[in-house]
């Protein structure tokens, strides 16, 4: 390999405090939920953070560590570093990260006015005490204003937490002063209207608590120990502060920390949640502008974050002086080897994050951050104990070359099996290929293309335009058959559904020119709503009718937040608890609580769900000694389910 690196600035080491970081790519904080509520992170957390270090990140930040378990914990799944039970797991995480040459970073946090919102597990409603900058009513309780004693206690808690983190083996402290948490609450003029030295219109007063925390942490960890502070460069919503306040805040931090990590937004404000955690509807690097502007006004090194992952963009950010460090969260869940792949010239192998928020949603619901396209994420511990090759080699026939089929075929091939992959159409990728021209789905098409390239390079016997019938399957003589035959759109039984003005969502995606100016979509699931956004981008006026009372998010509740913002921005009309009873040439007659209502439309599109192709799959069940069904032909779900199931089933093959 040539010694001339394509991305020299990205892989130039940087010194923060007395510590040398091997490159400019940092893994920003991502949670690993303490689901049992015992303040002990499970062994999976160690493997989860270690995997990012193995992949080449210079720094790996852990989950948010609450500095005050009594007054700063947002809920029972938060880990409080001031409680002894947290210590040993944190030591193991720090050791696991640092032994691979990365710096383990401890994120210190206090939730302030949002503390103790639910003291009991799983939807409990009992409330505990909370302190914020001022007294206020929030969530049906009174948040008390922090007194001088409580402020002093909080500063000391940060210092003690930093000392504990250092003793556990962490090599950098990240003080979270953004996104709506305590230090942000004090910094923001919206939430801090105090009139003493800790607040008011003067930025020096509002920044005083963060500065005091930084100084106390510095005293606790020593002169050369690196301290990073995360801020929101802008709150990004009407009524919130803008970049001018972000610049002023950053200036106050000069001389008190070693790295200013510039994020954006306030996650407690729903309309900007998908800015803080950029949705697929925003562009690559959408929040870098805040770091770039702040960098013009401070001497302290600056880190940028927000929808980052493209190698050329990462290099340009550093080379052009927009920031000194690039930080990534979800991109390193989609592909923890991203830094090494960039460095070794294997950019085409990178799994690009879809920004679908499956990882975050699944972490909140099941405690594991499952990625839609990387089935190893959330399963790092079991992967550490996995054999790279199956003990017994099998001849495996995979029927169906969609997302699940490709993943199953690739996993089987990596484990040493002989693999035949059949796809009845002329292209791999499955029905979801219909979305290839959708701007906010471009990462999905990149992923599908990358998977297709991997299949062609893996020594898999690929047979396109080949339908697997029972006769064909028997002739192949496989030891194992994996059926991944997919699903087809459900066509609702409504009078007029066969009219010339009616399309399936799949057909509308493939050829949007078939739709008129005024479109009505039946179904407020993810397929219908994303189609509504796409058609509105093309200039259509879109109405969505849904029988149920809310959006059906398919288990991805955080993606739904971004959807709602985009639907509102695009002027899409949503009508819930509304049933379509007849489709006419000029629109749809519906019923709701008010009686009958008519919605005029040039084109009607049905997006009411998918019917699994179970019979096609089950027809193959006795054509080989082993038989498995995966993906939508079992139950129509999502990409995360398809890849996860395909990966796991394929790993099970050849055990004995």
C-alpha positions in Angstrom: 0.0 0.0 0.0 1.2 3.5 -0.8 2.4 5.7 2.1 0.6 8.7 0.5 -2.5 8.9 2.6 -5.7 10.2 1.0 -6.9 11.8 4.4 -3.7 13.1 6.1 -5.5 15.7 8.2 -8.0 13.2 9.6 -5.2 10.9 10.8 -2.9 13.6 12.1 -2.6 13.1 15.9 -3.8 15.8 18.2 -2.6 16.6 21.8 -5.3 17.7 24.3 -3.9 18.5 27.7 -1.0 16.1 28.2 -2.6 13.3 26.1 -1.9 12.4 22.5 -4.9 11.2 20.5 -3.9 9.0 17.5 -6.3 10.6 15.1 -9.1 13.2 14.9 -12.0 10.7 14.9 -13.8 10.5 18.3 -16.6 8.2 19.2 -19.1 10.5 20.9 -21.3 9.4 23.9 -23.9 6.7 23.2 -25.8 5.0 25.9 -25.9 1.5 27.1 -28.9 1.1 29.3 -28.8 -0.1 32.8 -32.0 -1.9 32.3 -32.1 -3.7 35.7 -31.9 -0.4 37.6 -29.2 -1.7 39.9 -26.6 0.9 38.8 -24.4 -1.9 37.4 -23.7 -1.8 33.7 -23.9 -5.4 32.2 -20.9 -7.1 30.6 -22.3 -6.3 27.2 -21.4 -2.6 27.8 -17.8 -3.4 28.0 -17.8 -5.3 24.7 -19.9 -2.5 23.1 -17.5 0.3 23.8 -14.4 -1.9 23.2 -15.6 -2.7 19.7 -15.3 1.0 18.8 -11.8 1.1 20.1 -10.9 -2.0 18.0 -12.3 -0.2 14.9 -9.7 2.7 15.3 -11.5 5.6 17.0 -9.0 7.8 18.9 -11.4 8.4 21.8 -14.4 6.3 22.9 -16.9 8.0 25.2 -19.2 5.9 27.4 -22.7 6.4 28.5 -23.8 9.4 30.6 -22.6 9.0 34.1 -24.8 10.9 36.7 -22.7 12.8 39.1 -25.4 13.0 41.8 -27.4 9.8 42.2 -29.9 11.5 44.5 -30.6 14.8 42.8 -29.3 14.3 39.2 -30.6 11.0 37.9 -33.2 11.3 35.2 -34.6 7.8 35.6 -33.8 4.3 37.0 -31.7 3.3 34.0 -29.2 6.1 34.5 -25.9 5.0 36.0 -24.8 7.2 39.0 -21.0 7.3 39.3 -21.2 8.5 42.9 -22.6 5.1 44.0 -20.0 2.3 44.7 -21.9 -0.3 42.6 -21.0 1.6 39.4 -17.2 1.4 39.9 -16.2 -2.1 38.8 -18.1 -2.1 35.5 -16.6 1.3 34.7 -13.1 0.0 35.4 -13.6 -2.8 33.0 -15.0 -0.5 30.3 -12.0 1.9 30.6 -9.6 -1.0 30.5 -11.3 -2.6 27.5 -11.1 0.7 25.5 -7.6 1.8 26.5 -5.9 -1.5 25.8 -6.6 -1.0 22.1 -4.8 2.4 22.0 -7.9 4.6 22.3 -8.6 7.1 25.1 -11.6 6.1 27.3 -13.7 9.2 27.9 -16.2 9.5 30.8 -19.2 11.7 30.2 -20.4 13.4 33.3 -24.0 14.4 33.5 -26.7 16.0 35.7 -30.3 16.2 34.5 -31.3 19.2 36.6 -35.0 20.1 36.3 -35.6 16.7 34.6 -34.2 14.7 37.6 -36.3 11.9 39.2 -39.1 12.1 36.7 -40.0 8.5 37.3 -38.6 6.7 40.3 -40.1 3.2 39.7 -39.2 1.0 36.7 -41.1 0.7 33.4 -43.6 3.6 33.3 -43.7 4.3 37.1 -45.3 7.6 38.0 -44.0 8.4 41.4 -41.9 11.6 41.4 -38.9 12.7 43.3 -37.3 16.1 44.0 -35.7 18.1 41.2 -33.7 21.3 41.2 -33.2 23.7 38.3 -32.0 27.3 37.8 -35.4 28.7 38.9 -38.6 27.4 40.4 -41.0 26.2 37.8 -43.8 23.8 37.1 -42.8 20.8 35.0 -44.6 17.5 34.4 -47.1 18.1 37.2 -44.6 18.9 39.9 -42.7 21.9 41.2 -39.0 22.1 40.3 -37.1 24.0 43.0 -34.6 26.7 42.4 -31.1 25.7 43.2 -29.8 27.3 46.4 -26.2 28.3 47.0 -25.7 25.1 49.0 -27.2 22.9 46.3 -25.0 24.6 43.6 -21.9 24.1 45.8 -22.9 20.4 46.3 -23.4 20.0 42.5 -19.9 21.5 41.7 -18.4 19.2 44.3 -20.2 16.2 42.9 -18.8 16.9 39.4 -15.3 17.1 40.9 -15.7 13.9 42.8 -17.1 12.1 39.8 -14.2 13.2 37.7 -11.7 11.9 40.3 -13.6 8.6 40.4 -13.6 8.3 36.6 -9.9 8.9 36.5 -9.2 6.3 39.1 -11.3 3.9 37.1 -8.9 4.3 34.2 -10.7 6.9 32.0 -8.3 9.2 30.2 -10.6 12.2 29.5 -13.6 13.8 31.1 -16.5 15.0 29.0 -18.7 17.5 30.8 -22.1 17.7 29.2 -23.3 21.3 29.1 -25.7 21.0 26.2 -28.9 19.3 25.0 -31.2 20.7 27.7 -29.4 19.2 30.8 -28.5 21.0 34.0 -25.5 23.1 32.8 -27.4 24.0 29.6 -30.4 25.0 31.7 -28.2 27.5 33.5 -26.5 28.7 30.4 -29.8 29.3 28.4 -31.5 32.6 28.9 -34.8 30.8 28.3 -34.5 28.6 31.4 -32.2 30.7 33.6 -33.9 34.0 34.6 -32.2 34.3 38.0 -31.0 37.7 39.1 -27.9 36.6 41.1 -24.4 35.7 40.1 -25.6 32.4 38.6 -28.0 33.8 36.0 -29.8 36.6 34.3 -29.0 38.4 31.0 -25.3 38.4 31.5 -23.6 35.4 29.8 -20.8 35.4 32.3 -23.3 34.8 35.1 -25.2 32.1 33.1 -21.9 30.3 32.2 -20.6 30.6 35.7 -21.8 27.2 36.9 -20.2 25.4 33.9 -17.0 27.3 34.4 -17.0 26.5 38.1 -17.6 22.8 37.3 -14.7 22.8 34.8 -12.3 24.4 37.3 -13.4 22.0 40.1 -12.9 19.0 37.7 -9.5 20.4 36.7 -8.4 20.6 40.4 -9.6 17.0 40.9 -7.9 15.4 37.9 -4.8 17.5 37.5 -3.2 20.0 35.2 -2.6 17.9 32.1 -5.6 15.6 32.2 -7.8 16.5 29.2 -11.3 18.0 29.8 -13.9 18.2 27.0 -17.1 20.2 27.3 -20.1 19.6 25.1 -22.4 22.5 24.3 -25.3 23.3 22.1 -24.0 25.9 19.6 -27.7 26.8 19.0 -30.9 25.6 20.4 -32.4 25.5 16.9 -36.0 26.3 17.6 -38.2 29.4 17.6 -37.7 31.1 21.0 -34.5 29.3 21.7 -31.1 31.0 21.6 -29.0 31.1 18.4 -25.3 30.8 17.4 -24.5 34.2 19.0 -25.2 32.8 22.4 -23.3 29.7 21.5 -20.3 31.7 20.6 -20.5 33.8 23.8 -20.8 30.6 25.9 -17.7 29.1 24.1 -15.7 32.2 24.9 -16.5 31.8 28.6 -14.9 28.3 28.4 -11.6 29.6 27.1 -8.8 28.5 29.5 -11.1 26.2 31.4 -11.1 23.1 29.2 -9.1 21.4 26.4 -11.8 20.7 23.8 -15.1 22.4 23.1 -17.5 19.9 21.6 -20.1 21.8 19.6 -23.5 20.0 19.2 -26.9 21.5 18.7 -30.5 21.6 19.9 -32.3 20.6 23.0 -33.7 17.0 23.1 -36.5 18.0 25.5 -38.0 20.1 22.7 -39.6 17.6 20.3 -39.3 19.7 17.2 -35.5 19.8 17.5 -34.9 16.2 18.7 -34.2 15.2 15.1 -31.7 18.1 14.8 -29.7 17.1 17.9 -29.8 13.5 16.6 -30.0 14.3 12.9 -32.8 12.5 11.0 -32.5 11.1 7.5 -34.3 14.2 6.3 -31.3 16.5 7.1 -28.1 16.7 5.1 -24.7 15.2 5.9 -22.8 17.4 8.4 -25.9 19.5 9.1 -24.6 20.7 12.5 -21.0 21.3 11.5 -21.8 25.0 10.8 -22.1 25.7 14.5 -18.7 24.3 15.3 -17.2 26.1 12.3 -18.6 29.5 13.5 -17.5 29.0 17.1 -14.0 28.0 15.9 -13.5 31.5 14.5 -13.9 33.0 17.9 -11.9 30.7 20.3 -8.4 29.4 20.6 -9.4 26.2 22.3 -9.7 23.2 19.9 -13.2 22.5 18.7 -15.0 19.3 17.8 -17.8 19.1 15.3 -20.7 16.5 15.3 -23.9 15.8 13.5 -24.6 13.4 10.6 -20.9 12.8 9.9 -19.5 9.7 8.3 -18.5 10.5 4.7 -14.6 10.3 4.5 -14.2 13.3 2.2 -16.3 15.5 4.4 -14.5 14.4 7.5 -11.1 15.3 5.9 -12.4 18.6 4.6 -13.7 19.7 8.0 -10.3 19.2 9.5 -8.3 20.5 6.5 -10.4 23.6 6.1 -10.1 24.5 9.8 -13.9 24.2 10.5 -13.0 22.0 13.5 -10.1 20.1 15.0 -11.9 16.9 15.8 -14.9 15.1 14.2 -17.2 13.1 16.5 -19.6 10.4 15.5 -22.2 8.4 17.3 -24.5 6.4 15.0 -22.0 6.2 12.2 -19.7 4.1 14.5 -22.6 1.9 15.4 -23.4 1.2 11.7 -19.7 0.5 11.2 -17.2 0.6 14.1 -14.4 -0.2 11.7 -15.1 3.1 9.8 -11.8 4.7 11.0 -9.7 1.7 9.9 -11.5 1.4 6.6 -10.9 5.0 5.8 -7.2 4.8 6.7 -6.6 1.6 4.7 -8.5 2.9 1.6 -11.5 0.6 1.9 -14.1 3.4 1.9 -16.4 1.4 -0.4 -16.8 -1.2 2.3 -18.1 1.3 4.9 -21.6 0.7 6.1 -23.1 4.2 5.9 -25.5 5.0 8.8 -29.1 5.3 7.5 -29.9 7.8 10.3 -33.1 5.8 10.9 -32.7 5.9 14.7 -33.4 2.2 15.1 -30.4 2.0 17.4 -31.6 4.7 19.8 -35.2 3.5 19.7 -34.3 -0.1 20.4 -32.0 0.9 23.2 -34.9 2.7 24.9 -37.3 -0.1 24.4 -35.3 -3.3 24.8 -32.0 -2.0 26.4 -29.8 -2.9 23.4 -28.8 -0.5 20.6 -29.6 -2.7 17.6 -28.5 -1.2 14.3 -30.6 -1.6 11.1 -27.7 -2.5 8.9 -25.0 -3.8 11.3 -26.3 -6.9 13.1 -23.3 -7.0 15.4 -24.2 -3.8 17.1 -25.8 -4.6 20.5 -24.5 -8.2 20.2 -20.8 -7.4 20.8 -20.5 -9.7 23.8 -21.8 -12.8 22.0 -19.6 -12.0 19.0 -16.5 -12.0 21.2 -17.3 -15.6 22.1 -18.1 -16.6 18.6 -16.0 -18.9 16.4 -15.1 -17.2 13.1 -15.8 -20.4 11.2 -18.6 -23.0 11.6 -17.3 -26.4 12.8 -19.2 -28.2 10.0 -19.5 -26.9 6.5 -22.8 -27.0 4.8 -24.2 -26.4 1.3 -26.7 -23.5 1.8 -29.4 -22.3 -0.6 -30.8 -18.9 0.1 -34.0 -18.1 -1.6 -34.5 -14.4 -2.1 -31.9 -11.6 -2.5 -33.4 -8.9 -0.5 -31.9 -7.4 2.7 -32.3 -10.5 4.8 -31.3 -12.9 2.0 -28.1 -11.0 1.3 -27.1 -10.8 4.9 -27.8 -14.5 5.4 -25.7 -15.4 2.4 -22.8 -13.2 3.4 -22.8 -14.5 7.0 -22.9 -18.1 5.8 -20.0 -17.4 3.3 -17.9 -15.7 6.0 -18.4 -18.8 8.2 -17.1 -21.1 5.5 -20.2 -22.6 4.0 -20.9 -23.2 0.3 -23.6 -20.6 -0.6 -26.0 -20.4 -3.5 -28.1 -17.2 -3.5 -31.1 -17.1 -5.9 -33.1 -14.0 -6.7 -36.2 -14.2 -9.0 -35.7 -10.7 -10.3 -32.6 -9.3 -12.1 -31.3 -7.3 -9.2 -30.4 -7.8 -5.6 -32.0 -5.7 -2.9 -35.6 -6.7 -2.9 -38.8 -4.6 -3.0 -37.2 -1.7 -1.1 -35.2 -0.9 -4.2 -38.3 1.0 -5.2 -37.0 3.8 -2.9 -33.7 4.3 -4.7 -34.6 7.8 -6.0 -35.8 9.1 -2.7 -33.4 11.8 -1.6 -33.6 11.1 2.1 -33.1 7.3 1.4 -29.8 7.7 -0.5 -27.9 6.0 2.3 -30.1 3.0 2.0 -29.3 2.6 -1.7 -25.6 3.0 -0.9 -26.0 0.2 1.7 -27.8 -2.1 -0.7 -25.2 -1.5 -3.4 -22.4 -2.2 -0.9 -24.1 -5.5 0.1 -24.4 -6.5 -3.5 -20.7 -5.8 -4.1 -19.9 -7.9 -1.1 -22.0 -10.8 -2.3 -20.2 -10.7 -5.7 -16.8 -10.7 -4.0 -17.5 -13.4 -1.4 -17.4 -16.4 -3.7 -21.2 -16.9 -3.4 -22.9 -18.6 -6.3 -25.3 -15.8 -7.3 -28.2 -16.8 -9.6 -30.3 -13.9 -10.7 -33.7 -14.3 -12.6 -34.0 -17.6 -10.8 -37.2 -18.5 -8.8 -36.7 -21.2 -6.2 -39.5 -23.7 -6.6 -39.6 -27.0 -4.7 -38.4 -28.8 -7.8 -35.5 -26.4 -8.2 -34.6 -26.6 -4.5 -34.5 -30.4 -4.6 -32.3 -30.3 -7.6 -29.8 -28.1 -5.9 -29.3 -30.7 -3.2 -28.7 -28.2 -0.4 -28.1 -29.2 3.2 -29.8 -26.1 4.4 -32.4 -23.8 2.8 -33.0 -20.3 4.1 -36.2 -18.8 2.7 -36.2 -15.0 2.4 -39.0 -14.6 0.0 -40.3 -11.3 1.4 -43.8 -9.8 1.3 -46.2 -8.1 -1.0 -48.4 -5.0 -0.5 -51.8 -5.6 1.1 -54.6 -4.4 -1.2 -57.4 -3.2 1.0 -60.9 -4.4 0.2 -62.5 -1.1 -0.6 -65.0 -0.4 -3.4 -63.1 1.3 -6.2 -59.6 0.0 -5.2 -59.1 -1.3 -8.8 -59.7 2.1 -10.3 -57.3 3.7 -12.7 -56.5 6.4 -10.2 -55.3 3.9 -7.6 -51.7 2.8 -7.0 -49.7 0.8 -4.5 -47.1 2.6 -2.5 -44.4 0.5 -4.2 -45.7 1.6 -7.7 -45.8 5.2 -6.6 -42.2 5.1 -5.4 -41.1 3.4 -8.7 -42.9 5.9 -10.9 -44.1 9.1 -9.1 -45.0 10.6 -12.4 -48.1 8.4 -12.4 -49.5 10.5 -9.5 -51.5 13.6 -9.9 -51.1 17.0 -8.2 -53.5 16.1 -5.4 -52.7 12.7 -3.7 -54.4 10.8 -0.9 -52.5 8.0 0.9 -54.4 5.3 2.8 -52.2 4.4 5.8 -50.1 6.3 8.3 -47.3 3.8 8.7 -43.7 4.5 7.9 -44.1 3.5 4.3 -47.1 5.8 3.7 -45.7 8.7 5.6 -42.3 8.6 4.0 -44.0 8.4 0.7 -46.1 11.4 1.6 -42.9 13.4 2.3 -41.3 12.3 -0.9 -44.3 13.2 -3.0 -44.6 16.6 -1.3 -41.0 17.2 -2.2 -42.0 16.7 -5.8 -44.7 19.3 -5.5 -47.7 17.2 -4.8 -50.4 18.2 -2.3 -50.7 15.1 0.0 -53.4 14.0 2.4 -53.0 10.9 4.6 -56.0 9.0 6.0 -55.5 6.5 8.9 -58.1 4.3 10.6 -56.2 4.3 13.9 -55.6 7.2 16.2 -51.9 7.8 15.7 -48.9 7.1 13.5 -47.8 3.5 13.3 -44.0 3.9 13.9 -43.2 0.2 13.5 -41.3 0.2 16.8 -39.1 3.1 15.8 -40.5 5.8 18.0 -37.6 8.2 17.6 -37.7 8.1 13.8 -41.4 9.1 14.1 -40.4 12.3 15.8 -38.4 13.3 12.8 -41.3 12.3 10.5 -43.7 14.5 12.4 -41.4 17.5 12.0 -41.0 16.9 8.3 -44.7 16.2 7.7 -45.6 19.5 9.3 -42.9 21.3 7.4 -44.2 19.9 4.1 -47.8 20.7 4.8 -49.0 17.1 4.7 -52.6 16.8 6.1 -53.1 13.9 8.5 -56.5 12.5 9.4 -56.7 9.9 12.1 -59.6 7.7 13.2 -60.9 8.0 9.7 -62.0 5.0 7.6 -62.1 4.9 3.8 -65.3 3.4 2.6 -65.3 4.1 -1.2 -62.8 5.3 -3.8 -64.3 7.4 -6.6 -62.7 8.8 -9.7 -62.3 12.2 -8.0 -61.5 11.2 -4.5 -62.2 9.1 -1.4 -65.3 8.9 0.7 -64.5 8.3 4.4 -66.2 8.0 7.8 -65.0 9.5 11.1 -66.6 10.6 14.3 -68.3 13.4 12.6 -69.9 11.2 10.0 -69.1 11.0 6.3 -66.4 13.1 4.7 -65.1 13.4 1.2 -61.4 14.0 0.3 -60.8 15.1 -3.3 -57.8 13.4 -4.9 -56.4 12.9 -8.4 -54.5 9.8 -7.2 -55.2 7.4 -4.3 -52.3 5.3 -2.9 -52.7 2.4 -0.6 -50.0 1.8 2.1 -51.8 -0.3 4.6 -49.2 -3.0 5.3 -47.5 -6.0 3.8 -48.6 -9.6 3.4 -45.8 -12.1 4.1 -45.2 -14.6 1.3 -45.4 -17.4 3.7 -46.8 -20.1 1.3 -44.0 -19.5 -1.2 -41.5 -20.0 1.7 -43.2 -23.0 3.3 -43.3 -24.8 0.0 -39.6 -25.3 0.4 -39.7 -26.6 4.0 -39.1 -30.3 3.0 -36.6 -29.7 0.2 -33.5 -29.9 2.5 -32.7 -31.4 5.9 -32.6 -28.0 7.5 -35.0 -25.2 6.7 -35.3 -21.6 8.0 -37.6 -18.7 7.3 -36.4 -15.1 7.8 -37.5 -11.6 7.3 -40.8 -10.4 5.9 -41.9 -13.9 4.7 -42.4 -14.7 8.4 -43.9 -11.3 9.5 -43.5 -8.0 7.7 -41.4 -5.8 10.0 -38.3 -3.7 9.3 -34.7 -3.7 8.2 -33.4 -4.1 11.7 -35.4 -7.3 12.2 -34.4 -8.7 8.7 -30.7 -8.2 9.2 -30.7 -9.3 12.8 -32.6 -12.5 12.1 -30.6 -13.3 9.0 -27.3 -12.8 10.8 -28.3 -14.9 13.8 -29.9 -17.8 11.8 -26.8 -18.0 9.5 -24.5 -18.1 12.5 -26.4 -21.1 13.9 -25.8 -23.2 10.8 -23.1 -25.9 11.0 -22.8 -26.1 14.8 -23.0 -29.9 14.7 
